[in-house]
Amino acid sequence: MGKELFGTDGIRGVAGQYPLDPETIFAFGAALGKDAAAHTPQPEILIGADTRESSRWIAEMVAGGLASHGAHVRSAGVITTPGVAYLTRTGGFTAGVMISASHNPYEDNGLKVFGSSGFKLPDDEEHLIEQEIFQQRRHGVTPRQQALTVEEKLSREYLNFLIGISSVRLDGVRVAIDCGNGAAYQLAPELFRALGADVVAICCEPTGSNINLHCGALHLEGLQETVVEYGAAFGAAFDGDADRAIFVSASGKVVNGDAVLLAAGRALQAAGRLPANTVVSTVMSNLGLENAFKKAGIHMVRTPVGDKYVLEEMVRLGAALGGEQSGHVIFREYSTTGDGMLTALRLFEIARQAGVGLEELTADLEIYPQRLVNVRVREKKGLLEIPEVAAEIQRAETELGDSGRVLVRFSGTEPLARVMVESSNAKHVEHFSASIADAIRKAVGV
């Protein structure tokens, strides 16, 4: 105990084990309740969750901690992360908590916190809550759950918001969606049916243990087969909490977050709604996207990985659009976080208005070969401080020059080192991604 709890996307771990054991979860709720009470005399906190079997007891444990400091807790039940962010911002809540581990397997879970503005908490406020959790744990915690009654009208408010901002009907358009047996399993099919689409929905039968299991935004094979088999015009796959989406064209080709940013950026620019002709992305976005934006007269700003950092930079620059290659896309006019369903709406609208499919929409996007290798590590030691690793990275950067990039970083949510190599030369990509990963594996690998 004493190790940092908050990563790039809240607190995450194996449900039932530290830091997601009952004592720490209750202490988290109490710490958040204390923090909320410092902002308002009678704080009201919203809780939402994904479909993991652990989400219910975790939500009730958080509620117990919140109630211990006089907070009134309301439950939206199963809802997406952006749904919690929207409702927190528009419903007068002091804070919102989402119980989810996003794309992780069902054994994991997590705690994401939003302030009253709908933004994830800044690092300094997370730090204060973290220190309060540690203090409570040191003095001893007796966790107590509080039963929650789901208010169905809350998720309906979020769904009505999405329907209300839709500018194009999808009458007669066949759309295939993969809900990953996660938080969007009811909302996404209902959304697109409300807009007139002929919806083919898969992976909408959550059991508590099948979220993200060979489905959703990280496993597109099932959606690709469904799109082709049913002749769908568009396909969309959501991750466990639906804050991101990856798409599939009518031919079965994958359309990732980079392609979405290009299509949306050019559409907003044409409509005069792209301030300073600037789009914010991360260090993971492909060089091909940066080059395509340059041709369109759009400046791309890069941030560290994490939609939280993308959003912070968007706010700083006044940007309307930002996102990640992995499918988190933020339309600042409507949302304070990545929103998979909102992104799907906007992308389908852009394609319909242009009279083309998803593949044709970004046909000019030339993707540089890129490989990402994950290395499980026993400790997150400074990689550049390890001579063998630093030397291999330097060798790769020298060889690639201006025609490629090397990015080595630790995951913010898992014990992984991530190695990304990108170049116009595919052989260089394979060689250097493997050699750098091997150097890390020998030094700090499990």
C-alpha positions as CSV (number, residue, x, y, z in Angstrom):
1,M,0.0,0.0,0.0
2,G,1.2,3.5,-0.7
3,K,1.7,2.9,-4.4
4,E,-0.2,5.2,-6.7
5,L,-3.7,4.0,-7.3
6,F,-4.8,6.2,-10.2
7,G,-3.5,5.3,-13.6
8,T,-4.2,7.1,-16.9
9,D,-7.9,5.9,-16.7
10,G,-8.8,5.8,-13.0
11,I,-8.1,2.9,-10.6
12,R,-8.0,-0.6,-12.2
13,G,-7.1,-4.1,-11.1
14,V,-8.5,-7.6,-10.5
15,A,-11.9,-7.4,-8.8
16,G,-11.6,-8.5,-5.1
17,Q,-7.8,-7.9,-4.9
18,Y,-6.0,-4.8,-3.9
19,P,-6.7,-2.1,-5.0
20,L,-10.2,-3.4,-5.8
21,D,-10.6,-5.2,-2.5
22,P,-13.7,-4.2,-0.4
23,E,-11.7,-2.2,2.1
24,T,-10.0,0.0,-0.6
25,I,-13.2,0.4,-2.6
26,F,-15.1,1.5,0.5
27,A,-12.3,3.9,1.4
28,F,-12.4,5.2,-2.2
29,G,-16.1,6.0,-1.8
30,A,-15.6,7.6,1.6
31,A,-12.6,9.7,0.2
32,L,-14.7,10.8,-2.8
33,G,-17.6,11.6,-0.5
34,K,-15.4,13.7,1.7
35,D,-14.0,15.5,-1.3
36,A,-17.5,16.1,-2.7
37,A,-18.7,17.5,0.7
38,A,-15.9,20.0,0.5
39,H,-17.5,21.4,-2.7
40,T,-21.2,21.2,-1.8
41,P,-23.1,20.7,1.5
42,Q,-25.3,17.9,0.2
43,P,-23.5,16.2,-2.6
44,E,-25.3,13.9,-5.0
45,I,-23.2,11.3,-6.7
46,L,-24.1,9.2,-9.8
47,I,-22.9,5.6,-10.2
48,G,-23.0,3.7,-13.5
49,A,-21.5,0.3,-14.4
50,D,-20.7,-2.1,-17.2
51,T,-21.8,-5.8,-17.3
52,R,-19.0,-7.5,-15.3
53,E,-20.2,-9.8,-12.6
54,S,-18.2,-7.8,-10.0
55,S,-19.7,-4.4,-11.0
56,R,-22.7,-4.6,-8.8
57,W,-21.0,-5.4,-5.5
58,I,-18.3,-2.8,-6.3
59,A,-21.0,-0.2,-7.0
60,E,-22.7,-1.0,-3.7
61,M,-19.4,-0.8,-1.8
62,V,-18.6,2.6,-3.4
63,A,-22.1,3.7,-2.4
64,G,-21.5,2.6,1.1
65,G,-18.4,4.7,1.3
66,L,-20.1,7.7,-0.2
67,A,-23.0,7.4,2.2
68,S,-20.6,7.3,5.2
69,H,-19.9,11.0,4.4
70,G,-23.5,12.0,3.8
71,A,-23.6,11.8,0.0
72,H,-26.8,10.9,-1.8
73,V,-26.2,8.2,-4.3
74,R,-28.2,7.5,-7.5
75,S,-27.7,4.6,-9.8
76,A,-28.0,4.6,-13.6
77,G,-27.4,0.8,-13.7
78,V,-25.7,-0.5,-16.8
79,I,-24.6,2.5,-18.9
80,T,-21.6,3.6,-20.9
81,T,-18.8,5.7,-19.5
82,P,-19.7,8.7,-21.7
83,G,-23.3,8.2,-20.5
84,V,-22.1,8.8,-16.9
85,A,-20.0,11.8,-18.0
86,Y,-23.0,13.3,-19.8
87,L,-25.4,12.8,-16.9
88,T,-23.0,14.0,-14.3
89,R,-22.5,17.2,-16.3
90,T,-26.2,17.8,-17.1
91,G,-27.9,16.4,-14.1
92,G,-26.5,18.6,-11.4
93,F,-24.3,15.8,-9.8
94,T,-21.3,16.7,-7.8
95,A,-19.5,13.8,-9.2
96,G,-20.0,10.6,-11.3
97,V,-18.4,7.2,-10.9
98,M,-18.2,4.6,-13.6
99,I,-17.5,1.0,-12.6
100,S,-15.6,-0.5,-15.5
101,A,-12.3,-1.9,-16.7
102,S,-13.0,-0.9,-20.3
103,H,-11.4,-3.3,-22.7
104,N,-9.9,-5.6,-20.0
105,P,-11.1,-9.1,-19.4
106,Y,-14.0,-9.7,-17.0
107,E,-11.9,-10.6,-14.0
108,D,-10.7,-7.0,-13.9
109,N,-12.7,-3.9,-13.0
110,G,-12.1,-0.3,-12.3
111,L,-13.2,3.1,-11.0
112,K,-13.4,6.1,-13.2
113,V,-14.4,9.5,-11.7
114,F,-15.9,12.5,-13.3
115,G,-16.3,15.9,-11.7
116,S,-19.5,18.0,-12.0
117,S,-18.3,19.4,-15.3
118,G,-18.2,16.0,-16.9
119,F,-14.4,15.9,-17.1
120,K,-12.3,13.3,-15.5
121,L,-10.7,14.6,-12.3
122,P,-7.4,16.4,-12.7
123,D,-4.3,14.7,-11.4
124,D,-4.0,16.9,-8.3
125,E,-7.6,16.1,-7.1
126,E,-7.0,12.4,-7.8
127,H,-3.9,12.7,-5.7
128,L,-5.8,14.2,-2.8
129,I,-8.4,11.4,-2.9
130,E,-5.6,8.8,-3.2
131,Q,-3.9,10.2,0.0
132,E,-7.3,10.1,1.8
133,I,-7.7,6.4,0.8
134,F,-4.3,5.6,2.2
135,Q,-5.0,7.4,5.4
136,Q,-8.3,5.6,5.9
137,R,-6.7,2.3,5.2
138,R,-4.0,3.0,7.8
139,H,-6.6,3.8,10.5
140,G,-8.7,0.7,9.6
141,V,-11.8,0.4,7.4
142,T,-15.0,-1.6,8.0
143,P,-16.6,-1.8,4.5
144,R,-20.4,-1.6,4.3
145,Q,-22.4,-2.0,1.1
146,Q,-25.4,0.1,0.3
147,A,-28.1,-1.3,-1.8
148,L,-28.8,0.6,-5.0
149,T,-32.1,1.1,-7.0
150,V,-31.5,1.6,-10.7
151,E,-33.2,4.6,-12.2
152,E,-34.0,3.6,-15.8
153,K,-34.8,7.2,-16.7
154,L,-31.2,8.2,-16.4
155,S,-29.9,6.0,-19.3
156,R,-33.0,7.1,-21.3
157,E,-32.0,10.8,-20.8
158,Y,-28.6,10.0,-22.3
159,L,-30.1,8.0,-25.2
160,N,-32.5,10.9,-26.0
161,F,-29.6,13.3,-26.0
162,L,-27.8,11.2,-28.7
163,I,-31.0,10.9,-30.8
164,G,-31.6,14.6,-30.5
165,I,-28.2,15.6,-31.9
166,S,-28.4,13.2,-34.9
167,S,-28.6,15.2,-38.1
168,V,-29.2,12.4,-40.6
169,R,-31.7,9.6,-40.6
170,L,-30.6,6.1,-41.3
171,D,-33.9,4.8,-42.7
172,G,-33.4,1.6,-44.7
173,V,-29.6,1.5,-44.0
174,R,-28.3,-1.8,-42.7
175,V,-25.9,-1.3,-39.8
176,A,-24.1,-4.1,-38.0
177,I,-22.9,-3.5,-34.4
178,D,-20.9,-5.5,-32.0
179,C,-21.6,-4.5,-28.4
180,G,-18.8,-6.6,-26.9
181,N,-21.4,-8.0,-24.3
182,G,-20.7,-4.7,-22.5
183,A,-22.3,-1.5,-21.4
184,A,-23.8,-0.6,-24.8
185,Y,-25.6,-3.9,-25.3
186,Q,-29.0,-2.3,-24.9
187,L,-28.4,1.3,-25.7
188,A,-26.6,0.9,-29.1
189,P,-29.2,-1.2,-30.9
190,E,-31.9,1.0,-29.6
191,L,-30.1,4.2,-30.7
192,F,-29.7,3.1,-34.3
193,R,-33.2,1.5,-34.6
194,A,-34.6,4.8,-33.3
195,L,-32.8,6.5,-36.3
196,G,-34.5,4.1,-38.7
197,A,-31.6,1.7,-39.3
198,D,-32.0,-2.0,-40.0
199,V,-29.8,-3.2,-37.1
200,V,-27.9,-6.5,-37.0
201,A,-26.6,-6.7,-33.4
202,I,-24.1,-9.2,-32.1
203,C,-22.6,-9.9,-28.7
204,C,-25.5,-8.3,-26.9
205,E,-26.0,-11.1,-24.3
206,P,-23.8,-10.4,-21.3
207,T,-23.4,-13.1,-18.7
208,G,-21.1,-11.2,-16.4
209,S,-18.1,-13.1,-17.6
210,N,-18.1,-12.7,-21.4
211,I,-17.5,-8.9,-21.7
212,N,-14.9,-8.3,-24.4
213,L,-14.5,-12.1,-24.9
214,H,-13.5,-12.6,-28.5
215,C,-15.7,-9.7,-29.4
216,G,-16.0,-5.9,-29.4
217,A,-13.5,-3.3,-30.4
218,L,-10.4,-5.4,-29.8
219,H,-11.7,-8.5,-31.7
220,L,-13.2,-7.5,-35.0
221,E,-13.4,-10.8,-36.8
222,G,-17.0,-11.5,-35.8
223,L,-18.2,-8.1,-36.9
224,Q,-16.3,-8.3,-40.2
225,E,-18.0,-11.6,-41.0
226,T,-21.4,-10.1,-40.0
227,V,-21.0,-7.0,-42.1
228,V,-20.2,-9.1,-45.2
229,E,-22.7,-11.8,-44.6
230,Y,-25.6,-9.4,-44.0
231,G,-24.6,-6.8,-46.6
232,A,-24.3,-4.0,-44.0
233,A,-23.3,-0.6,-45.1
234,F,-21.5,0.1,-41.9
235,G,-20.2,-1.8,-38.9
236,A,-19.3,-0.6,-35.5
237,A,-17.7,-2.4,-32.5
238,F,-17.6,-1.0,-29.0
239,D,-15.4,-1.9,-26.1
240,G,-16.6,-2.9,-22.7
241,D,-17.7,0.6,-21.5
242,A,-18.3,2.0,-25.0
243,D,-16.1,5.0,-24.7
244,R,-14.5,4.0,-28.0
245,A,-15.4,2.3,-31.2
246,I,-13.7,0.7,-34.2
247,F,-15.5,0.5,-37.5
248,V,-15.8,-1.9,-40.4
249,S,-16.6,-0.9,-44.0
250,A,-19.1,-2.7,-46.3
251,S,-16.2,-4.8,-47.7
252,G,-15.0,-5.8,-44.2
253,K,-12.1,-3.5,-44.0
254,V,-11.2,-2.1,-40.6
255,V,-11.5,1.6,-40.1
256,N,-9.7,2.7,-36.9
257,G,-9.6,5.9,-34.9
258,D,-7.0,7.6,-37.2
259,A,-9.3,7.2,-40.2
260,V,-12.2,8.5,-38.1
261,L,-10.2,11.6,-37.1
262,L,-9.3,12.3,-40.7
263,A,-13.0,12.0,-41.9
264,A,-14.3,14.0,-39.0
265,G,-11.5,16.6,-39.2
266,R,-12.1,17.3,-42.9
267,A,-15.9,17.4,-42.4
268,L,-15.6,19.9,-39.5
269,Q,-13.1,22.0,-41.5
270,A,-15.5,22.1,-44.5
271,A,-18.3,23.2,-42.2
272,G,-16.2,26.0,-40.7
273,R,-16.3,24.2,-37.3
274,L,-12.6,23.3,-36.8
275,P,-11.0,26.1,-34.7
276,A,-7.5,27.0,-35.8
277,N,-7.7,24.0,-38.2
278,T,-6.3,21.9,-35.4
279,V,-6.9,18.3,-34.4
280,V,-5.4,16.7,-31.3
281,S,-4.2,13.1,-31.3
282,T,-1.6,11.0,-29.5
283,V,1.9,9.8,-30.1
284,M,0.3,6.5,-31.4
285,S,-1.4,8.1,-34.4
286,N,0.1,7.0,-37.7
287,L,2.4,9.2,-39.7
288,G,0.1,8.7,-42.6
289,L,-2.6,10.6,-40.7
290,E,-0.3,13.5,-40.0
291,N,0.6,13.7,-43.7
292,A,-3.0,13.5,-44.8
293,F,-3.9,16.4,-42.4
294,K,-1.0,18.4,-43.7
295,K,-2.4,18.1,-47.3
296,A,-5.8,19.4,-46.0
297,G,-4.2,22.3,-44.2
298,I,-4.9,20.8,-40.8
299,H,-2.4,20.9,-37.9
300,M,-2.2,17.7,-35.8
301,V,-1.0,18.1,-32.2
302,R,0.2,15.0,-30.4
303,T,-0.2,14.2,-26.7
304,P,0.8,11.2,-24.5
305,V,-1.5,8.2,-24.8
306,G,-4.8,8.5,-22.9
307,D,-8.0,10.3,-23.8
308,K,-7.7,12.3,-20.6
309,Y,-4.5,13.9,-22.0
310,V,-6.1,14.5,-25.4
311,L,-9.0,16.3,-23.8
312,E,-6.7,18.4,-21.6
313,E,-4.9,19.6,-24.7
314,M,-8.1,20.2,-26.6
315,V,-9.4,22.4,-23.8
316,R,-6.0,24.3,-23.7
317,L,-6.1,24.9,-27.5
318,G,-9.8,25.3,-27.9
319,A,-9.9,22.4,-30.3
320,A,-13.2,20.8,-31.4
321,L,-11.9,17.3,-32.3
322,G,-9.4,14.9,-30.8
323,G,-8.9,11.3,-30.3
324,E,-6.8,8.1,-30.4
325,Q,-6.0,5.5,-33.0
326,S,-7.6,3.0,-30.6
327,G,-11.0,4.5,-31.2
328,H,-11.4,7.1,-28.4
329,V,-12.7,10.1,-30.3
330,I,-13.9,13.3,-28.6
331,F,-16.3,15.7,-30.3
332,R,-15.9,18.6,-27.8
333,E,-19.1,20.3,-28.9
334,Y,-21.1,17.4,-27.5
335,S,-19.0,15.4,-25.1
336,T,-16.2,15.6,-22.4
337,T,-14.9,12.1,-23.1
338,G,-14.5,9.6,-25.9
339,D,-18.0,8.3,-26.9
340,G,-18.2,5.3,-29.1
341,M,-21.9,5.7,-30.0
342,L,-21.6,9.4,-30.6
343,T,-18.6,8.7,-32.9
344,A,-20.5,6.1,-34.8
345,L,-23.4,8.6,-35.3
346,R,-21.0,11.2,-36.6
347,L,-19.1,8.9,-38.9
348,F,-22.2,7.4,-40.4
349,E,-23.6,10.8,-40.9
350,I,-20.5,12.1,-42.7
351,A,-20.5,9.1,-45.0
352,R,-24.2,9.4,-45.8
353,Q,-23.8,13.1,-46.5
354,A,-20.9,12.4,-48.8
355,G,-22.7,9.6,-50.5
356,V,-19.9,7.1,-50.0
357,G,-19.0,4.2,-47.8
358,L,-16.5,4.2,-44.9
359,E,-13.7,2.8,-47.1
360,E,-14.1,5.5,-49.8
361,L,-14.3,8.2,-47.2
362,T,-10.6,7.9,-46.3
363,A,-9.3,6.1,-49.3
364,D,-6.4,8.6,-49.6
365,L,-5.1,7.8,-46.1
366,E,-1.8,6.1,-46.6
367,I,-1.0,4.1,-43.5
368,Y,2.7,3.5,-42.7
369,P,3.5,0.0,-41.5
370,Q,3.3,0.0,-37.7
371,R,3.8,-2.7,-35.2
372,L,2.9,-2.7,-31.5
373,V,4.5,-5.3,-29.2
374,N,3.4,-5.7,-25.6
375,V,6.0,-7.0,-23.1
376,R,4.8,-8.1,-19.7
377,V,7.2,-6.7,-17.1
378,R,7.9,-7.4,-13.4
379,E,8.6,-3.7,-12.7
380,K,8.1,-0.3,-14.4
381,K,11.8,0.7,-14.3
382,G,12.9,3.6,-16.5
383,L,13.6,1.9,-19.8
384,L,16.1,4.5,-21.1
385,E,18.1,3.9,-17.9
386,I,18.7,0.3,-19.0
387,P,21.8,0.5,-21.3
388,E,20.8,-2.5,-23.5
389,V,17.3,-1.1,-24.1
390,A,18.5,2.5,-24.6
391,A,21.2,1.3,-27.1
392,E,18.6,-0.7,-29.2
393,I,16.2,2.3,-29.3
394,Q,19.0,4.6,-30.4
395,R,20.1,2.1,-33.1
396,A,16.5,2.0,-34.4
397,E,16.0,5.7,-34.4
398,T,19.3,6.3,-36.3
399,E,18.4,3.7,-38.9
400,L,14.8,5.0,-39.4
401,G,15.7,8.7,-39.6
402,D,12.8,10.9,-40.7
403,S,11.0,8.0,-42.4
404,G,9.9,6.4,-39.2
405,R,9.3,6.6,-35.4
406,V,10.0,4.6,-32.3
407,L,7.8,4.9,-29.2
408,V,8.4,2.9,-26.0
409,R,6.2,3.4,-23.0
410,F,4.6,1.7,-20.1
411,S,0.9,1.0,-20.0
412,G,-1.0,3.1,-17.6
413,T,-3.4,0.3,-16.6
414,E,-1.5,-3.0,-17.0
415,P,2.0,-4.3,-16.2
416,L,3.1,-4.0,-19.8
417,A,5.8,-2.2,-21.7
418,R,4.5,-1.2,-25.1
419,V,6.9,-1.0,-28.1
420,M,5.7,0.8,-31.2
421,V,7.8,1.0,-34.4
422,E,6.5,2.8,-37.5
423,S,8.2,3.3,-40.9
424,S,7.8,3.3,-44.6
425,N,10.0,0.2,-44.6
426,A,8.0,-2.8,-43.3
427,K,11.2,-4.9,-42.8
428,H,12.5,-2.2,-40.4
429,V,9.3,-2.2,-38.5
430,E,9.4,-6.0,-37.9
431,H,13.1,-6.1,-37.1
432,F,13.3,-3.2,-34.7
433,S,10.0,-3.8,-32.9
434,A,11.2,-7.4,-32.2
435,S,14.7,-6.3,-31.2
436,I,13.6,-3.6,-28.8
437,A,11.0,-5.9,-27.2
438,D,13.6,-8.6,-26.8
439,A,15.9,-6.2,-25.0
440,I,13.1,-5.2,-22.6
441,R,12.1,-8.8,-22.0
442,K,15.7,-9.8,-21.1
443,A,16.0,-6.8,-18.7
444,V,12.7,-6.6,-16.9
445,G,10.4,-9.1,-18.4
446,V,8.3,-11.6,-16.5
